[in-house]
Amino acid sequence: MQGSMLAVSAAGAAVAVIAEVADYRRRNRHDIDNVGFMPWRGIALTAVAVALLAATLALKN
């Protein structure tokens, strides 16, 4: 169980990093009208929360 929770935590951290890079690219876009539709900030926050929760559960035992 600990190994699977650590894997979930690592996956959540990876998704958070990807979402932050995508949000950075969205904020610094050249074409102001090319907004996109993905809520990258919310995805990043959710991924960080999942990663922290999974790491806490993995390290609890």
C-alpha distance matrix in Angstrom:
0.0 3.8 5.5 5.3 6.3 8.7 9.9 10.7 12.3 14.3 15.4 16.5 18.4 20.0 21.1 22.5 24.5 25.9 26.9 28.6 30.5 31.6 32.7 34.6 36.3 37.1 38.7 40.8 42.0 45.6 46.4 46.2 46.3 43.3 40.7 38.0 35.9 32.3 31.3 29.7 29.6 27.7 25.2 24.7 24.3 21.8 19.7 20.0 18.9 15.8 15.0 15.8 13.8 10.6 11.5 12.5 9.3 7.4 10.5 11.2 9.8
3.8 0.0 3.8 5.5 5.2 6.2 8.6 9.9 10.5 12.3 14.2 15.2 16.5 18.4 20.0 20.9 22.6 24.4 25.6 26.9 28.8 30.3 31.3 32.9 34.8 35.9 37.2 39.1 40.6 44.2 45.3 45.0 45.5 42.6 40.0 37.5 35.7 31.9 30.7 28.8 28.4 26.9 24.5 23.4 23.0 21.0 18.7 18.3 17.6 14.9 13.3 13.7 12.4 9.2 8.9 10.1 7.8 4.7 7.3 8.9 7.9
5.5 3.8 0.0 3.8 5.5 5.1 6.2 8.7 9.8 10.5 12.3 14.2 15.3 16.5 18.4 19.9 21.1 22.6 24.2 25.7 27.2 28.6 30.1 31.6 33.2 34.5 36.1 37.7 39.0 42.5 43.7 43.7 44.2 41.1 38.7 36.2 34.5 30.8 30.0 27.9 27.9 26.7 23.9 22.8 23.1 21.1 18.3 18.3 18.3 15.3 13.4 14.7 14.0 10.3 10.1 12.4 10.6 7.4 9.9 12.3 11.5
5.3 5.5 3.8 0.0 3.8 5.4 5.0 6.2 8.5 9.8 10.5 12.2 14.2 15.2 16.4 18.2 20.0 21.0 22.3 24.3 25.8 26.8 28.3 30.2 31.6 32.6 34.4 36.2 37.3 40.8 41.7 41.7 41.9 38.8 36.3 33.6 31.8 28.1 27.4 25.6 25.9 24.3 21.4 20.9 21.1 18.7 16.1 16.8 16.6 13.1 12.0 13.8 12.7 9.0 10.1 12.5 10.4 8.1 11.6 13.5 13.2
6.3 5.2 5.5 3.8 0.0 3.8 5.3 5.0 6.1 8.6 9.7 10.4 12.2 14.1 15.2 16.3 18.4 19.9 20.8 22.4 24.4 25.5 26.5 28.4 30.2 31.1 32.5 34.6 35.9 39.5 40.5 40.1 40.5 37.6 34.9 32.4 30.5 26.8 25.6 23.7 23.6 21.9 19.4 18.6 18.4 16.1 13.7 13.9 13.3 10.1 8.9 10.3 9.0 5.2 6.5 8.8 7.0 5.3 8.9 10.7 11.4
8.7 6.2 5.1 5.4 3.8 0.0 3.8 5.4 4.9 6.1 8.5 9.7 10.4 12.2 14.2 15.1 16.5 18.4 19.8 21.0 22.7 24.3 25.4 26.9 28.8 30.0 31.3 33.1 34.6 38.2 39.4 39.3 39.9 37.0 34.5 32.1 30.6 26.8 25.7 23.4 23.2 22.2 19.5 18.1 18.3 16.6 13.7 13.4 13.7 11.0 8.5 10.0 10.1 6.6 5.9 9.2 8.7 6.0 8.5 11.4 12.2
9.9 8.6 6.2 5.0 5.3 3.8 0.0 3.8 5.3 5.1 6.1 8.5 9.8 10.5 12.3 14.1 15.4 16.5 18.2 19.9 21.3 22.5 24.1 25.8 27.2 28.4 30.2 31.8 32.9 36.4 37.5 37.6 38.1 34.9 32.7 30.1 28.6 24.9 24.3 22.0 22.4 21.4 18.4 17.3 18.2 16.3 13.1 13.7 14.5 11.4 9.3 11.9 12.1 8.6 9.0 12.4 11.7 9.5 12.3 15.0 15.6
10.7 9.9 8.7 6.2 5.0 5.4 3.8 0.0 3.8 5.5 5.1 6.1 8.6 9.8 10.5 12.2 14.3 15.3 16.3 18.2 20.0 20.9 22.2 24.2 25.7 26.5 28.2 30.2 31.3 34.9 35.8 35.6 35.9 32.8 30.3 27.7 25.9 22.2 21.4 19.4 19.7 18.3 15.3 14.7 15.2 12.9 10.0 11.1 11.4 7.9 6.8 9.8 9.5 6.3 8.1 11.3 10.6 9.6 12.7 14.8 16.1
12.3 10.5 9.8 8.5 6.1 4.9 5.3 3.8 0.0 3.8 5.4 5.1 6.2 8.6 9.9 10.5 12.4 14.3 15.2 16.5 18.5 19.9 20.8 22.5 24.5 25.5 26.7 28.7 30.2 33.8 35.0 34.7 35.3 32.5 29.8 27.6 26.1 22.2 21.0 18.6 18.3 17.3 14.7 13.2 13.4 11.9 8.8 8.6 9.4 6.8 4.0 6.8 7.7 5.1 5.5 9.0 9.6 8.7 10.9 13.4 15.3
14.3 12.3 10.5 9.8 8.6 6.1 5.1 5.5 3.8 0.0 3.8 5.4 5.1 6.2 8.7 9.8 10.6 12.4 14.2 15.4 16.7 18.4 19.9 21.2 22.8 24.3 25.7 27.3 28.7 32.2 33.6 33.6 34.4 31.4 29.1 26.9 25.8 22.0 21.2 18.4 18.6 18.2 15.3 13.5 14.6 13.6 10.0 10.1 12.0 9.8 6.7 9.7 11.4 8.9 8.5 12.3 13.1 11.4 13.2 16.3 17.8
15.4 14.2 12.3 10.5 9.7 8.5 6.1 5.1 5.4 3.8 0.0 3.8 5.4 5.0 6.2 8.6 9.9 10.6 12.2 14.2 15.5 16.5 18.2 20.0 21.2 22.4 24.2 25.9 26.9 30.4 31.5 31.6 32.0 28.8 26.6 24.1 22.8 19.1 18.7 16.1 16.9 16.3 13.0 12.0 13.6 12.1 8.5 10.0 11.8 9.2 7.5 11.1 12.3 10.0 10.9 14.4 14.8 13.6 16.1 18.8 20.3
16.5 15.2 14.2 12.2 10.4 9.7 8.5 6.1 5.1 5.4 3.8 0.0 3.8 5.4 5.1 6.1 8.7 9.9 10.4 12.2 14.3 15.2 16.2 18.2 19.9 20.7 22.2 24.3 25.5 29.2 30.2 29.8 30.3 27.4 24.8 22.5 21.0 17.2 16.1 13.7 13.9 13.1 10.1 8.8 10.0 8.5 4.8 6.3 8.2 6.0 4.7 8.5 9.9 8.7 9.9 12.9 13.7 13.5 15.7 18.0 20.1
18.4 16.5 15.3 14.2 12.2 10.4 9.8 8.6 6.2 5.1 5.4 3.8 0.0 3.8 5.5 5.0 6.3 8.7 9.8 10.5 12.5 14.2 15.2 16.5 18.5 19.8 21.0 22.7 24.3 27.9 29.3 29.1 30.1 27.3 24.8 22.9 22.0 18.2 17.0 13.9 13.8 13.9 11.2 8.8 10.2 10.2 6.5 6.2 9.3 8.4 5.7 8.6 11.2 10.4 10.2 13.4 15.0 14.4 15.8 18.5 20.8
20.0 18.4 16.5 15.2 14.1 12.2 10.5 9.8 8.6 6.2 5.0 5.4 3.8 0.0 3.8 5.4 5.2 6.3 8.6 9.9 10.8 12.4 14.2 15.4 16.8 18.4 20.1 21.4 22.6 26.1 27.5 27.7 28.6 25.5 23.4 21.3 20.7 17.1 16.6 13.4 14.2 14.7 11.6 9.6 12.2 12.0 8.4 9.2 12.4 11.2 9.1 12.3 14.6 13.3 13.4 16.8 18.1 17.1 18.8 21.7 23.7
21.1 20.0 18.4 16.4 15.2 14.2 12.3 10.5 9.9 8.7 6.2 5.1 5.5 3.8 0.0 3.8 5.5 5.1 6.0 8.5 9.9 10.4 12.1 14.1 15.3 16.2 18.2 19.9 20.9 24.4 25.4 25.4 25.9 22.8 20.5 18.2 17.3 13.5 13.1 10.2 11.4 11.6 8.1 7.0 10.0 9.4 6.2 8.4 11.2 10.1 9.4 12.7 14.6 13.8 14.8 17.8 18.9 18.5 20.6 23.0 25.2
22.5 20.9 19.9 18.2 16.3 15.1 14.1 12.2 10.5 9.8 8.6 6.1 5.0 5.4 3.8 0.0 3.8 5.5 5.1 6.1 8.6 9.8 10.3 12.2 14.2 15.0 16.3 18.3 19.8 23.5 24.7 24.3 25.2 22.5 19.9 18.2 17.3 13.6 12.3 9.0 9.1 9.7 7.2 4.4 7.2 8.0 5.2 5.9 9.4 9.6 8.7 11.2 13.7 13.8 14.3 16.9 18.6 18.7 20.2 22.5 25.1
24.5 22.6 21.1 20.0 18.4 16.5 15.4 14.3 12.4 10.6 9.9 8.7 6.3 5.2 5.5 3.8 0.0 3.8 5.4 5.1 6.3 8.6 9.8 10.6 12.4 14.2 15.4 16.7 18.3 21.9 23.5 23.5 24.8 22.0 19.9 18.5 18.4 15.0 14.1 10.4 10.8 12.5 10.2 7.4 10.4 11.7 9.0 9.1 12.8 13.1 11.4 13.7 16.6 16.4 16.2 19.1 21.1 20.7 21.8 24.5 27.0
25.9 24.4 22.6 21.0 19.9 18.4 16.5 15.3 14.3 12.4 10.6 9.9 8.7 6.3 5.1 5.5 3.8 0.0 3.8 5.5 5.2 6.2 8.6 9.9 10.7 12.3 14.3 15.5 16.4 19.9 21.2 21.6 22.5 19.4 17.5 15.7 15.8 12.5 12.6 9.0 10.8 12.4 9.6 8.1 11.7 12.6 10.0 11.4 14.8 14.6 13.6 16.4 18.9 18.4 18.8 21.8 23.4 22.9 24.5 27.2 29.5
26.9 25.6 24.2 22.3 20.8 19.8 18.2 16.3 15.2 14.2 12.2 10.4 9.8 8.6 6.0 5.1 5.4 3.8 0.0 3.8 5.4 5.0 6.0 8.5 9.8 10.3 12.2 14.2 15.2 18.8 19.8 19.5 20.3 17.5 15.0 13.3 13.0 9.5 9.0 5.3 7.1 8.8 6.5 5.2 9.0 10.2 8.7 10.3 13.3 13.7 13.6 16.1 18.3 18.5 19.3 21.8 23.5 23.6 25.2 27.5 30.1
28.6 26.9 25.7 24.3 22.4 21.0 19.9 18.2 16.5 15.4 14.2 12.2 10.5 9.9 8.5 6.1 5.1 5.5 3.8 0.0 3.8 5.4 5.0 6.1 8.6 9.7 10.4 12.3 14.1 17.8 19.3 18.9 20.3 17.9 15.5 14.7 14.9 11.9 10.7 6.9 7.0 9.9 8.8 6.2 9.3 11.7 10.4 10.6 14.0 15.2 14.5 16.3 19.1 19.7 19.9 22.2 24.4 24.5 25.6 27.9 30.7
30.5 28.8 27.2 25.8 24.4 22.7 21.3 20.0 18.5 16.7 15.5 14.3 12.5 10.8 9.9 8.6 6.3 5.2 5.4 3.8 0.0 3.8 5.4 5.1 6.2 8.6 10.0 10.7 12.2 15.6 17.5 17.8 19.4 16.7 15.0 14.3 15.4 12.7 12.6 8.9 10.1 13.1 11.6 9.7 13.0 15.1 13.4 13.9 17.4 18.2 17.2 19.4 22.2 22.3 22.4 25.1 27.1 26.9 28.0 30.6 33.2
31.6 30.3 28.6 26.8 25.5 24.3 22.5 20.9 19.9 18.4 16.5 15.2 14.2 12.4 10.4 9.8 8.6 6.2 5.0 5.4 3.8 0.0 3.8 5.4 5.1 6.1 8.7 9.9 10.4 14.0 15.1 15.4 16.4 13.5 11.7 10.6 11.7 9.3 9.8 6.7 9.1 11.8 10.4 9.7 13.2 14.8 13.7 15.1 18.1 18.7 18.5 20.9 23.2 23.5 24.1 26.7 28.4 28.4 29.9 32.3 34.9
32.7 31.3 30.1 28.3 26.5 25.4 24.1 22.2 20.8 19.9 18.2 16.2 15.2 14.2 12.1 10.3 9.8 8.6 6.0 5.0 5.4 3.8 0.0 3.8 5.4 4.9 6.1 8.6 9.9 13.7 14.7 14.0 15.4 13.1 10.7 10.4 11.2 9.1 8.3 5.4 6.5 9.9 9.7 8.8 11.6 13.9 13.6 14.5 17.3 18.6 18.7 20.5 22.9 23.7 24.3 26.5 28.5 28.9 30.2 32.3 35.2
34.6 32.9 31.6 30.2 28.4 26.9 25.8 24.2 22.5 21.2 20.0 18.2 16.5 15.4 14.1 12.2 10.6 9.9 8.5 6.1 5.1 5.4 3.8 0.0 3.8 5.4 5.2 6.2 8.6 12.1 14.1 13.8 16.0 14.0 12.3 12.8 14.4 12.6 12.0 9.1 9.6 13.3 13.1 11.5 14.1 16.8 16.2 16.4 19.6 21.1 20.5 22.1 24.9 25.7 25.8 28.1 30.3 30.5 31.5 33.8 36.7
36.3 34.8 33.2 31.6 30.2 28.8 27.2 25.7 24.5 22.8 21.2 19.9 18.5 16.8 15.3 14.2 12.4 10.7 9.8 8.6 6.2 5.1 5.4 3.8 0.0 3.8 5.5 5.2 6.0 9.4 11.3 11.8 13.8 11.3 10.5 10.9 13.3 12.2 12.7 10.3 11.9 15.2 14.7 13.8 16.8 19.0 18.3 19.1 22.2 23.3 22.9 24.9 27.5 28.0 28.3 30.8 32.8 32.8 34.0 36.4 39.1
37.1 35.9 34.5 32.6 31.1 30.0 28.4 26.5 25.5 24.3 22.4 20.7 19.8 18.4 16.2 15.0 14.2 12.3 10.3 9.7 8.6 6.1 4.9 5.4 3.8 0.0 3.8 5.5 5.3 9.1 9.8 9.4 10.9 8.6 6.9 7.8 10.2 9.7 10.2 8.7 10.5 13.6 13.7 13.5 16.2 18.3 18.3 19.4 22.1 23.3 23.5 25.4 27.7 28.5 29.2 31.4 33.3 33.7 35.1 37.2 40.0
38.7 37.2 36.1 34.4 32.5 31.3 30.2 28.2 26.7 25.7 24.2 22.2 21.0 20.1 18.2 16.3 15.4 14.3 12.2 10.4 10.0 8.7 6.1 5.2 5.5 3.8 0.0 3.8 5.8 9.2 10.4 9.2 11.6 10.5 8.8 10.7 12.8 12.4 11.9 10.4 10.8 14.3 15.2 14.5 16.5 19.2 19.5 19.9 22.5 24.3 24.4 25.8 28.3 29.5 29.9 31.8 34.1 34.6 35.6 37.7 40.7
40.8 39.1 37.7 36.2 34.6 33.1 31.8 30.2 28.7 27.3 25.9 24.3 22.7 21.4 19.9 18.3 16.7 15.5 14.2 12.3 10.7 9.9 8.6 6.2 5.2 5.5 3.8 0.0 3.8 6.6 9.1 8.9 12.0 10.9 10.5 12.6 15.4 15.1 15.2 13.5 14.2 17.8 18.2 17.2 19.6 22.3 22.1 22.5 25.4 27.0 26.7 28.2 31.0 31.9 32.0 34.2 36.5 36.7 37.6 39.9 42.9
42.0 40.6 39.0 37.3 35.9 34.6 32.9 31.3 30.2 28.7 26.9 25.5 24.3 22.6 20.9 19.8 18.3 16.4 15.2 14.1 12.2 10.4 9.9 8.6 6.0 5.3 5.8 3.8 0.0 3.8 5.7 6.5 9.1 7.7 8.3 10.5 13.8 14.3 15.3 14.1 15.6 18.8 19.0 18.7 21.4 23.6 23.4 24.4 27.2 28.5 28.4 30.3 32.8 33.5 33.9 36.3 38.3 38.5 39.7 42.0 44.8
45.6 44.2 42.5 40.8 39.5 38.2 36.4 34.9 33.8 32.2 30.4 29.2 27.9 26.1 24.4 23.5 21.9 19.9 18.8 17.8 15.6 14.0 13.7 12.1 9.4 9.1 9.2 6.6 3.8 0.0 3.8 6.1 8.9 8.4 10.3 12.8 16.4 17.5 18.7 17.8 19.3 22.5 22.7 22.5 25.1 27.4 27.2 28.1 31.0 32.2 32.1 34.0 36.5 37.2 37.6 40.0 42.0 42.2 43.4 45.7 48.5
46.4 45.3 43.7 41.7 40.5 39.4 37.5 35.8 35.0 33.6 31.5 30.2 29.3 27.5 25.4 24.7 23.5 21.2 19.8 19.3 17.5 15.1 14.7 14.1 11.3 9.8 10.4 9.1 5.7 3.8 0.0 3.8 5.5 5.5 8.2 11.0 14.7 16.5 18.0 17.9 19.7 22.5 22.8 23.2 25.8 27.7 27.9 29.2 31.7 32.9 33.2 35.2 37.4 38.1 38.9 41.2 43.0 43.4 44.8 47.0 49.8
46.2 45.0 43.7 41.7 40.1 39.3 37.6 35.6 34.7 33.6 31.6 29.8 29.1 27.7 25.4 24.3 23.5 21.6 19.5 18.9 17.8 15.4 14.0 13.8 11.8 9.4 9.2 8.9 6.5 6.1 3.8 0.0 3.8 5.6 6.8 10.4 13.6 15.6 16.5 16.8 18.1 20.7 21.7 22.2 24.3 26.3 27.0 28.1 30.4 31.9 32.5 34.2 36.3 37.4 38.2 40.2 42.1 42.8 44.1 46.1 49.0
46.3 45.5 44.2 41.9 40.5 39.9 38.1 35.9 35.3 34.4 32.0 30.3 30.1 28.6 25.9 25.2 24.8 22.5 20.3 20.3 19.4 16.4 15.4 16.0 13.8 10.9 11.6 12.0 9.1 8.9 5.5 3.8 0.0 3.8 5.7 8.9 11.9 14.6 16.1 17.1 18.8 20.9 21.8 22.9 25.0 26.6 27.4 29.0 31.0 32.3 33.2 35.1 36.9 37.9 39.1 41.1 42.7 43.5 45.1 46.9 49.8
43.3 42.6 41.1 38.8 37.6 37.0 34.9 32.8 32.5 31.4 28.8 27.4 27.3 25.5 22.8 22.5 22.0 19.4 17.5 17.9 16.7 13.5 13.1 14.0 11.3 8.6 10.5 10.9 7.7 8.4 5.5 5.6 3.8 0.0 3.8 6.0 9.6 12.0 14.1 14.7 17.0 19.1 19.4 20.6 23.1 24.4 24.9 26.7 28.9 29.8 30.6 32.8 34.6 35.3 36.5 38.7 40.2 40.8 42.5 44.5 47.2
40.7 40.0 38.7 36.3 34.9 34.5 32.7 30.3 29.8 29.1 26.6 24.8 24.8 23.4 20.5 19.9 19.9 17.5 15.0 15.5 15.0 11.7 10.7 12.3 10.5 6.9 8.8 10.5 8.3 10.3 8.2 6.8 5.7 3.8 0.0 3.8 6.8 9.0 10.6 11.6 13.6 15.6 16.2 17.5 19.7 21.1 21.9 23.7 25.6 26.7 27.7 29.7 31.4 32.3 33.7 35.6 37.1 38.0 39.7 41.4 44.3
38.0 37.5 36.2 33.6 32.4 32.1 30.1 27.7 27.6 26.9 24.1 22.5 22.9 21.3 18.2 18.2 18.5 15.7 13.3 14.7 14.3 10.6 10.4 12.8 10.9 7.8 10.7 12.6 10.5 12.8 11.0 10.4 8.9 6.0 3.8 0.0 3.8 6.1 8.7 10.0 12.8 14.2 14.1 16.0 18.4 19.2 19.8 22.1 23.9 24.5 25.7 28.0 29.4 30.1 31.7 33.8 35.0 35.8 37.8 39.5 42.2
35.9 35.7 34.5 31.8 30.5 30.6 28.6 25.9 26.1 25.8 22.8 21.0 22.0 20.7 17.3 17.3 18.4 15.8 13.0 14.9 15.4 11.7 11.2 14.4 13.3 10.2 12.8 15.4 13.8 16.4 14.7 13.6 11.9 9.6 6.8 3.8 0.0 3.8 6.5 8.9 11.6 12.0 12.1 14.6 16.7 16.9 18.0 20.5 21.9 22.4 24.0 26.3 27.3 28.1 30.0 31.9 32.9 33.9 36.1 37.5 40.2
32.3 31.9 30.8 28.1 26.8 26.8 24.9 22.2 22.2 22.0 19.1 17.2 18.2 17.1 13.5 13.6 15.0 12.5 9.5 11.9 12.7 9.3 9.1 12.6 12.2 9.7 12.4 15.1 14.3 17.5 16.5 15.6 14.6 12.0 9.0 6.1 3.8 0.0 3.8 5.6 8.8 9.0 8.4 11.0 13.3 13.4 14.2 16.8 18.3 18.7 20.2 22.6 23.7 24.3 26.2 28.2 29.2 30.1 32.3 33.8 36.5
31.3 30.7 30.0 27.4 25.6 25.7 24.3 21.4 21.0 21.2 18.7 16.1 17.0 16.6 13.1 12.3 14.1 12.6 9.0 10.7 12.6 9.8 8.3 12.0 12.7 10.2 11.9 15.2 15.3 18.7 18.0 16.5 16.1 14.1 10.6 8.7 6.5 3.8 0.0 3.8 5.6 5.5 6.3 8.8 10.3 10.9 12.3 14.5 15.7 16.7 18.4 20.3 21.4 22.6 24.4 26.0 27.2 28.5 30.4 31.7 34.6
29.7 28.8 27.9 25.6 23.7 23.4 22.0 19.4 18.6 18.4 16.1 13.7 13.9 13.4 10.2 9.0 10.4 9.0 5.3 6.9 8.9 6.7 5.4 9.1 10.3 8.7 10.4 13.5 14.1 17.8 17.9 16.8 17.1 14.7 11.6 10.0 8.9 5.6 3.8 0.0 3.8 5.5 5.0 6.0 8.6 9.9 10.4 12.2 14.2 15.2 16.2 18.2 19.9 20.8 22.2 24.1 25.6 26.5 28.2 29.9 32.7
29.6 28.4 27.9 25.9 23.6 23.2 22.4 19.7 18.3 18.6 16.9 13.9 13.8 14.2 11.4 9.1 10.8 10.8 7.1 7.0 10.1 9.1 6.5 9.6 11.9 10.5 10.8 14.2 15.6 19.3 19.7 18.1 18.8 17.0 13.6 12.8 11.6 8.8 5.6 3.8 0.0 3.8 5.4 5.1 6.2 8.6 9.9 10.6 12.4 14.3 15.3 16.6 18.4 20.0 21.0 22.5 24.4 25.6 26.9 28.4 31.5
27.7 26.9 26.7 24.3 21.9 22.2 21.4 18.3 17.3 18.2 16.3 13.1 13.9 14.7 11.6 9.7 12.5 12.4 8.8 9.9 13.1 11.8 9.9 13.3 15.2 13.6 14.3 17.8 18.8 22.5 22.5 20.7 20.9 19.1 15.6 14.2 12.0 9.0 5.5 5.5 3.8 0.0 3.8 5.4 5.1 6.1 8.5 9.9 10.6 12.2 14.1 15.4 16.5 18.2 19.9 21.1 22.5 24.1 25.7 26.8 29.9
25.2 24.5 23.9 21.4 19.4 19.5 18.4 15.3 14.7 15.3 13.0 10.1 11.2 11.6 8.1 7.2 10.2 9.6 6.5 8.8 11.6 10.4 9.7 13.1 14.7 13.7 15.2 18.2 19.0 22.7 22.8 21.7 21.8 19.4 16.2 14.1 12.1 8.4 6.3 5.0 5.4 3.8 0.0 3.8 5.5 5.2 6.1 8.6 9.9 10.5 12.1 14.2 15.3 16.3 18.1 19.9 21.1 22.2 24.1 25.6 28.3
24.7 23.4 22.8 20.9 18.6 18.1 17.3 14.7 13.2 13.5 12.0 8.8 8.8 9.6 7.0 4.4 7.4 8.1 5.2 6.2 9.7 9.7 8.8 11.5 13.8 13.5 14.5 17.2 18.7 22.5 23.2 22.2 22.9 20.6 17.5 16.0 14.6 11.0 8.8 6.0 5.1 5.4 3.8 0.0 3.8 5.5 5.1 6.2 8.6 9.9 10.4 12.2 14.2 15.2 16.3 18.2 19.9 20.8 22.3 24.0 26.9
24.3 23.0 23.1 21.1 18.4 18.3 18.2 15.2 13.4 14.6 13.6 10.0 10.2 12.2 10.0 7.2 10.4 11.7 9.0 9.3 13.0 13.2 11.6 14.1 16.8 16.2 16.5 19.6 21.4 25.1 25.8 24.3 25.0 23.1 19.7 18.4 16.7 13.3 10.3 8.6 6.2 5.1 5.5 3.8 0.0 3.8 5.4 5.2 6.2 8.7 9.9 10.6 12.3 14.2 15.3 16.5 18.4 19.8 21.1 22.3 25.5
21.8 21.0 21.1 18.7 16.1 16.6 16.3 12.9 11.9 13.6 12.1 8.5 10.2 12.0 9.4 8.0 11.7 12.6 10.2 11.7 15.1 14.8 13.9 16.8 19.0 18.3 19.2 22.3 23.6 27.4 27.7 26.3 26.6 24.4 21.1 19.2 16.9 13.4 10.9 9.9 8.6 6.1 5.2 5.5 3.8 0.0 3.8 5.5 5.1 6.2 8.6 9.9 10.5 12.2 14.1 15.3 16.5 18.1 19.9 20.9 23.9
19.7 18.7 18.3 16.1 13.7 13.7 13.1 10.0 8.8 10.0 8.5 4.8 6.5 8.4 6.2 5.2 9.0 10.0 8.7 10.4 13.4 13.7 13.6 16.2 18.3 18.3 19.5 22.1 23.4 27.2 27.9 27.0 27.4 24.9 21.9 19.8 18.0 14.2 12.3 10.4 9.9 8.5 6.1 5.1 5.4 3.8 0.0 3.8 5.4 5.1 6.1 8.6 9.9 10.5 12.1 14.1 15.3 16.2 18.1 19.7 22.4
20.0 18.3 18.3 16.8 13.9 13.4 13.7 11.1 8.6 10.1 10.0 6.3 6.2 9.2 8.4 5.9 9.1 11.4 10.3 10.6 13.9 15.1 14.5 16.4 19.1 19.4 19.9 22.5 24.4 28.1 29.2 28.1 29.0 26.7 23.7 22.1 20.5 16.8 14.5 12.2 10.6 9.9 8.6 6.2 5.2 5.5 3.8 0.0 3.8 5.4 5.0 6.1 8.5 9.8 10.4 12.1 14.2 15.1 16.3 17.9 21.0
18.9 17.6 18.3 16.6 13.3 13.7 14.5 11.4 9.4 12.0 11.8 8.2 9.3 12.4 11.2 9.4 12.8 14.8 13.3 14.0 17.4 18.1 17.3 19.6 22.2 22.1 22.5 25.4 27.2 31.0 31.7 30.4 31.0 28.9 25.6 23.9 21.9 18.3 15.7 14.2 12.4 10.6 9.9 8.6 6.2 5.1 5.4 3.8 0.0 3.8 5.5 5.2 6.1 8.5 9.9 10.5 12.3 14.1 15.4 16.3 19.5
15.8 14.9 15.3 13.1 10.1 11.0 11.4 7.9 6.8 9.8 9.2 6.0 8.4 11.2 10.1 9.6 13.1 14.6 13.7 15.2 18.2 18.7 18.6 21.1 23.3 23.3 24.3 27.0 28.5 32.2 32.9 31.9 32.3 29.8 26.7 24.5 22.4 18.7 16.7 15.2 14.3 12.2 10.5 9.9 8.7 6.2 5.1 5.4 3.8 0.0 3.8 5.5 5.2 6.0 8.4 9.8 10.5 12.0 14.1 15.2 17.9
15.0 13.3 13.4 12.0 8.9 8.5 9.3 6.8 4.0 6.7 7.5 4.7 5.7 9.1 9.4 8.7 11.4 13.6 13.6 14.5 17.2 18.5 18.7 20.5 22.9 23.5 24.4 26.7 28.4 32.1 33.2 32.5 33.2 30.6 27.7 25.7 24.0 20.2 18.4 16.2 15.3 14.1 12.1 10.4 9.9 8.6 6.1 5.0 5.5 3.8 0.0 3.8 5.5 5.2 6.0 8.5 9.9 10.4 12.1 14.0 16.6
15.8 13.7 14.7 13.8 10.3 10.0 11.9 9.8 6.8 9.7 11.1 8.5 8.6 12.3 12.7 11.2 13.7 16.4 16.1 16.3 19.4 20.9 20.5 22.1 24.9 25.4 25.8 28.2 30.3 34.0 35.2 34.2 35.1 32.8 29.7 28.0 26.3 22.6 20.3 18.2 16.6 15.4 14.2 12.2 10.6 9.9 8.6 6.1 5.2 5.5 3.8 0.0 3.8 5.5 5.1 6.0 8.6 9.8 10.5 11.9 15.1
13.8 12.4 14.0 12.7 9.0 10.1 12.1 9.5 7.7 11.4 12.3 9.9 11.2 14.6 14.6 13.7 16.6 18.9 18.3 19.1 22.2 23.2 22.9 24.9 27.5 27.7 28.3 31.0 32.8 36.5 37.4 36.3 36.9 34.6 31.4 29.4 27.3 23.7 21.4 19.9 18.4 16.5 15.3 14.2 12.3 10.5 9.9 8.5 6.1 5.2 5.5 3.8 0.0 3.8 5.5 5.1 6.2 8.6 10.0 10.4 13.5
10.6 9.2 10.3 9.0 5.2 6.6 8.6 6.3 5.1 8.9 10.0 8.7 10.4 13.3 13.8 13.8 16.4 18.4 18.5 19.7 22.3 23.5 23.7 25.7 28.0 28.5 29.5 31.9 33.5 37.2 38.1 37.4 37.9 35.3 32.3 30.1 28.1 24.3 22.6 20.8 20.0 18.2 16.3 15.2 14.2 12.2 10.5 9.8 8.5 6.0 5.2 5.5 3.8 0.0 3.8 5.4 5.1 6.0 8.6 9.8 12.1
11.5 8.9 10.1 10.1 6.5 5.9 9.0 8.1 5.5 8.5 10.9 9.9 10.2 13.4 14.8 14.3 16.2 18.8 19.3 19.9 22.4 24.1 24.3 25.8 28.3 29.2 29.9 32.0 33.9 37.6 38.9 38.2 39.1 36.5 33.7 31.7 30.0 26.2 24.4 22.2 21.0 19.9 18.1 16.3 15.3 14.1 12.1 10.4 9.9 8.4 6.0 5.1 5.5 3.8 0.0 3.8 5.5 5.0 6.0 8.3 10.9
12.5 10.1 12.4 12.5 8.8 9.2 12.4 11.3 9.0 12.3 14.4 12.9 13.4 16.8 17.8 16.9 19.1 21.8 21.8 22.2 25.1 26.7 26.5 28.1 30.8 31.4 31.8 34.2 36.3 40.0 41.2 40.2 41.1 38.7 35.6 33.8 31.9 28.2 26.0 24.1 22.5 21.1 19.9 18.2 16.5 15.3 14.1 12.1 10.5 9.8 8.5 6.0 5.1 5.4 3.8 0.0 3.8 5.5 5.3 5.9 9.3
9.3 7.8 10.6 10.4 7.0 8.7 11.7 10.6 9.6 13.1 14.8 13.7 15.0 18.1 18.9 18.6 21.1 23.4 23.5 24.4 27.1 28.4 28.5 30.3 32.8 33.3 34.1 36.5 38.3 42.0 43.0 42.1 42.7 40.2 37.1 35.0 32.9 29.2 27.2 25.6 24.4 22.5 21.1 19.9 18.4 16.5 15.3 14.2 12.3 10.5 9.9 8.6 6.2 5.1 5.5 3.8 0.0 3.8 5.6 5.1 7.5
7.4 4.7 7.4 8.1 5.3 6.0 9.5 9.6 8.7 11.4 13.6 13.5 14.4 17.1 18.5 18.7 20.7 22.9 23.6 24.5 26.9 28.4 28.9 30.5 32.8 33.7 34.6 36.7 38.5 42.2 43.4 42.8 43.5 40.8 38.0 35.8 33.9 30.1 28.5 26.5 25.6 24.1 22.2 20.8 19.8 18.1 16.2 15.1 14.1 12.0 10.4 9.8 8.6 6.0 5.0 5.5 3.8 0.0 3.8 5.6 6.7
10.5 7.3 9.9 11.6 8.9 8.5 12.3 12.7 10.9 13.2 16.1 15.7 15.8 18.8 20.6 20.2 21.8 24.5 25.2 25.6 28.0 29.9 30.2 31.5 34.0 35.1 35.6 37.6 39.7 43.4 44.8 44.1 45.1 42.5 39.7 37.8 36.1 32.3 30.4 28.2 26.9 25.7 24.1 22.3 21.1 19.9 18.1 16.3 15.4 14.1 12.1 10.5 10.0 8.6 6.0 5.3 5.6 3.8 0.0 3.8 5.5
11.2 8.9 12.3 13.5 10.7 11.4 15.0 14.8 13.4 16.3 18.8 18.0 18.5 21.7 23.0 22.5 24.5 27.2 27.5 27.9 30.6 32.3 32.3 33.8 36.4 37.2 37.7 39.9 42.0 45.7 47.0 46.1 46.9 44.5 41.4 39.5 37.5 33.8 31.7 29.9 28.4 26.8 25.6 24.0 22.3 20.9 19.7 17.9 16.3 15.2 14.0 11.9 10.4 9.8 8.3 5.9 5.1 5.6 3.8 0.0 3.8
9.8 7.9 11.5 13.2 11.4 12.2 15.6 16.1 15.3 17.8 20.3 20.1 20.8 23.7 25.2 25.1 27.0 29.5 30.1 30.7 33.2 34.9 35.2 36.7 39.1 40.0 40.7 42.9 44.8 48.5 49.8 49.0 49.8 47.2 44.3 42.2 40.2 36.5 34.6 32.7 31.5 29.9 28.3 26.9 25.5 23.9 22.4 21.0 19.5 17.9 16.6 15.1 13.5 12.1 10.9 9.3 7.5 6.7 5.5 3.8 0.0
